Amino acid sequence: MQTPSKKYVVDIWSDFVCPWCWIAKRRFEKALGQFSGKDSVQVNVRAYRLAANHAPEPMVAALKRKLGNPHSADAMMDTVTKYGRSDGLDYRFSTMLFGDTADAHVLVKAVADPVAKKRLVEMLYEQSTTHGKSLFDRSSLIAIAKAAGVSNESIELAWSSVALRVEMEGDEHFAARLGSGVPLFVFDNAFSVSGAQPVTAFLEALNKMQENARVDGDAFIGEVCGIDGCKI
């Protein structure tokens, strides 16, 4: 009798207004595509808000305030734009917005279909980062969700479910205990990778996971965003 292959879980904490998170997502996906055990990996999208209870504002203004001076903000935006372009992503900071992404995270959690969920997550990044669409207005979120193929039932669930908001807050509390910013990747509950790592680092992490190497306390550390700002 054939022994079933082991299933692995990668939990990803990120925020749609985190400048590094879309880059990290794209690099992880490239690494996963090269990973020999990719069909055995379950990817869970976890919620993290960089700006809980914060009213929407232009991204440029938010970064300048959080980083303390315009020169640091400009340098960070230039770096992110350059890295994004190398990964095929179009960052337009002049039209991006920053704020509390609770509705966007709950909307993702309301989608049960994994294919639609994956499309929605990508479109939330693309529409907000490249096209300047609001993630803080429900009519804008509904338009993005419908374009991603999300059902009306899932959209209605997102706006009405208390349990999904509790789940979102639970994700945030767990991430806070890990003591890192986002993006944060936890591999099979064994070790973590933080930041927009190179594809090779994500592939190395996937291989470690497959080898069942428990490296407690070990971590790969890269560019992350926390509630106080983003590191280069």
Secondary structure as the mmCIF struct_conf table of DSSP 4:
data_model
#
loop_
_struct_conf.conf_type_id
_struct_conf.id
_struct_conf.beg_label_comp_id
_struct_conf.beg_label_asym_id
_struct_conf.beg_label_seq_id
_struct_conf.end_label_comp_id
_struct_conf.end_label_asym_id
_struct_conf.end_label_seq_id
HELX_LH_PP_P HELX_LH_PP_P1 GLN A 2 LYS A 7
STRN STRN1 TYR A 8 SER A 14
TURN_TY1_P TURN_TY1_P1 PHE A 16 VAL A 17
TURN_TY1_P TURN_TY1_P2 PRO A 19 TRP A 20
HELX_RH_AL_P HELX_RH_AL_P1 CYS A 21 GLN A 34
TURN_TY1_P TURN_TY1_P3 SER A 36 GLY A 37
HELX_RH_3T_P HELX_RH_3T_P1 LYS A 38 SER A 40
STRN STRN2 VAL A 41 ALA A 47
TURN_TY1_P TURN_TY1_P4 LEU A 50 ASN A 53
HELX_LH_PP_P HELX_LH_PP_P2 HIS A 54 PRO A 56
STRN STRN3 GLU A 57 PRO A 58
HELX_RH_AL_P HELX_RH_AL_P2 MET A 59 LEU A 67
BEND BEND1 GLY A 68 ASN A 69
HELX_RH_AL_P HELX_RH_AL_P3 PRO A 70 SER A 86
TURN_TY1_P TURN_TY1_P5 ASP A 87 GLY A 88
TURN_TY1_P TURN_TY1_P6 PHE A 93 THR A 95
STRN STRN4 LEU A 97 PHE A 98
BEND BEND2 GLY A 99 GLY A 99
HELX_RH_AL_P HELX_RH_AL_P4 ALA A 102 ALA A 110
HELX_RH_AL_P HELX_RH_AL_P5 PRO A 114 THR A 129
TURN_TY1_P TURN_TY1_P7 THR A 130 THR A 130
BEND BEND3 HIS A 131 HIS A 131
BEND BEND4 LEU A 135 ASP A 137
HELX_RH_AL_P HELX_RH_AL_P6 ARG A 138 ALA A 147
TURN_TY1_P TURN_TY1_P8 ALA A 148 GLY A 149
HELX_RH_AL_P HELX_RH_AL_P7 ASN A 152 SER A 160
HELX_RH_AL_P HELX_RH_AL_P8 VAL A 162 LEU A 178
TURN_TY1_P TURN_TY1_P9 GLY A 179 GLY A 179
STRN STRN5 VAL A 182 VAL A 182
BEND BEND5 PRO A 183 PRO A 183
STRN STRN6 LEU A 184 PHE A 187
TURN_TY1_P TURN_TY1_P10 ASP A 188 ALA A 190
STRN STRN7 PHE A 191 SER A 194
BEND BEND6 GLY A 195 ALA A 196
HELX_RH_AL_P HELX_RH_AL_P9 VAL A 199 GLN A 210
TURN_TY1_P TURN_TY1_P11 GLU A 211 ASN A 212
TURN_TY1_P TURN_TY1_P12 ASP A 216 GLY A 217
STRN STRN8 ALA A 219 ILE A 221
STRN STRN9 CYS A 225 GLY A 226
TURN_TY1_P TURN_TY1_P13 ILE A 227 ASP A 228
STRN STRN10 GLY A 229 CYS A 230
#
